Amino acid sequence: MNTFKNVPIGEVLKEYGYITDEQIQEALVYQKEHKGLRLGGALMEMGFITERQMLEALGQRLGLSVVDMGTTTVDGASVGIIPQQLAQKYNMLAVAQSDHMLTVVTNDPLNFYGLEDVRQTIGMELDIQLCEEEQVRKAIQYYYSEVEARKAAKSANTSVAGQVEELEVEEGEGDTPIIKLLNSLIQRAYNTSASDIHIEPFENHSLVRMRVDGTIIDYVTLQKALHSSLIARIKILSDLDIAERRVPQDGHFRLKVGQEYVNLRVSVIPTVFGEKAVLRLLAGGNTSIDHIGHYGMIDEDYEKFAGILHSPNGIIYITGPTGSGKTTTLYMVLEELAKRQVNISTIEDPVEKNLPRVNQMQTNQLAGLTFEVGLRALLRQDPDIIMVGETRDSETAAISIRAAITGHLVVSTLHTNNAAASIVRLIDMGMEPYMIASSLVGVVAQRLMRKVCPHCCEERETTEDEAKMIGEHIKIRVPKGCHRCNYTGYRGRIGIHEILLIDKEIKKMISDHASVEEIITYAREYQHMNTLAERATQLVKEGVTTMEELIKIAYYS
């Protein structure tokens, strides 16, 4: 590491043609005005160079490679060799080890004190690789949550080894094994963008699984003696009845993870081996969304949907099965609508995210506050826009339709397979076709498709059956599985949408009891509506997703 000393960063950057002498002088003046700032930092803050350019220049001068964390294989066993406090302090992540050498990734190879501190602490030599600061920081957060969660699980399992009876559960915060275990599981779920944590009891053990990108992944196995105490801790946080173990219970709580508060919806049900708990992480800001500025929609669909949202009154339904992202879309829509000079009120079960400038009300079955009761009350609150979390029954549907007819814009969700099927569903609920025709302004059917992992996927020609679905002479991607996608072959999800505009012709078709097929045929021909299956087919052709995902959409839509 002595070879790293006395590297004149300005001269190195100038040598590789990234900056000029004049820029160096300007940066030196700027550096004097900002005490503690290095020359490289000053050059970046002034916009003369990018961080990548500085790392490439240093890498060439020092003989170090510049890597991308997205494509770097990280050995989980190596990560914990450097204490987390040191890793965060020096922005340094261990990714591999061999004999007495530890490979680390950092953005600052000239931090001699930090490198020496780590070397002395772990008693190993360091093989250094370079990467941008933000990438390293996020990787540290991601991989150390894995280390901490498994360490907490191991500690909790060790604490009850050989025990059959339950641990005592304290209501206060502390460092008890159960509290640390639950906090670590939630931290891990948040950092991996998991949507759900499943805690499942079996005869001789308990299994913790997490749903990531729609796929359930086994995470850790716990001693049977831990299970009841872990469930009790969850119940305490969710304000549920600890003594009641015979009937299902629902609740929710908030927990701070890093600098963010995570909302968790809790469902507990009795099973033959104990209570199973599912914790759903709600409306978190840790999940990336494609086309986020357009509610996750492509431009064509967004323009249609934006037109619907400018309706002064009427009802808009967002449809799809559980887990298709309906609520996330609704919240993005409400955040945008709240920027207008309007009064927005909601009735939800539960309130999954607090929205600015929106009056949110949560149902309470025990107190008699149902969707129906809450919606009637909201109509006396002078609202311009009403959001009903879910249209579950005929009473809620009837009040929503009446609110839409009397000058309010209502947005809600509905469980149907496609956009046109929503009309049949409402009729099935007992709504009169002429009422639906006069109130409905648009329906959006939505699905989430898993994206094939770009790091490990393979290409092949379509089979004869596949060619019938998407066309001949098309190469498609197939999932394989690697450490970056948890060996599922998929990484991330993308939304697809089917938007039905309720124009005069469709209003007439609804009143005349037209079939779903007739409505779809008209919408495709005259509104240029793309069905969910057509959107999915296009993504397969573009190599974004796979035939497996297309078949799911084609089967259900």
Secondary structure as UniProt FT lines:
FT   HELIX           2..4
FT   TURN            5..6
FT   HELIX           9..15
FT   TURN            16..17
FT   HELIX           21..33
FT   TURN            35..36
FT   HELIX           39..45
FT   TURN            46..47
FT   HELIX           51..62
FT   HELIX           69..71
FT   HELIX           76..79
FT   TURN            80..81
FT   HELIX           84..90
FT   STRAND          92..98
FT   TURN            99..100
FT   STRAND          101..106
FT   TURN            109..110
FT   HELIX           112..122
FT   STRAND          125..130
FT   HELIX           133..159
FT   TURN            160..162
FT   HELIX           177..191
FT   TURN            192..193
FT   STRAND          194..201
FT   STRAND          205..212
FT   TURN            213..214
FT   STRAND          215..223
FT   HELIX           224..238
FT   STRAND          249..257
FT   TURN            258..259
FT   STRAND          260..271
FT   TURN            272..273
FT   STRAND          274..282
FT   TURN            285..286
FT   TURN            290..291
FT   HELIX           292..294
FT   TURN            295..296
FT   HELIX           299..309
FT   STRAND          314..319
FT   TURN            322..323
FT   HELIX           326..337
FT   TURN            338..339
FT   STRAND          344..348
FT   TURN            356..357
FT   STRAND          358..362
FT   TURN            365..368
FT   HELIX           371..378
FT   TURN            379..380
FT   STRAND          385..388
FT   HELIX           394..405
FT   TURN            406..407
FT   STRAND          409..414
FT   TURN            419..420
FT   HELIX           421..428
FT   TURN            429..430
FT   HELIX           433..439
FT   STRAND          440..452
FT   TURN            454..456
FT   STRAND          458..461
FT   HELIX           464..470
FT   STRAND          475..478
FT   HELIX           483..485
FT   TURN            486..487
FT   STRAND          490..501
FT   HELIX           504..511
FT   TURN            512..513
FT   HELIX           516..526
FT   HELIX           532..541
FT   TURN            542..543
FT   HELIX           547..556
//
